[in-house]
Amino acid sequence: MSSQQPKASNHWSTGPFNCMDVKNKTDCLFSFFCFPCFACKTAKRYGECFCLPLIDEFGLMRVSMRHRYSIEGSIAQDCFITFCCCPCVWCQMSREMDAREPVTSQAR
């Protein structure tokens, strides 16, 4: 008997406007009340420079995340949704990392 990992979905695990539908509403509140800090924290967690959100007006990190996780979509869709509701998109990306990345402890 071989153990296999379940195949990852090629869709976002949640929609951009599902902030209040998840168990952990902390990210939604953090994003709403202090979006620049939340976006910088999320970019750093993703492995990018924490300053990326300060220049990411067109959803470049969302494009990168779609490619990393093989999520269907297009650059045009990423730019449009980021332009329309940037805080919701960053919350969605944070939830996507929660759904797809293994939990690790941060010992210091």
Secondary structure, DSSP 8 states (H G I E B T S, - for coil): ---------SS-SS-TT-GGGSS--HHHHHHHH-HHHHHHHHHHHHTS-TTGGGT--S-HHHHHHHHHTT----HHHHHHHHHH-HHHHHHHHHHHHHHHS-------
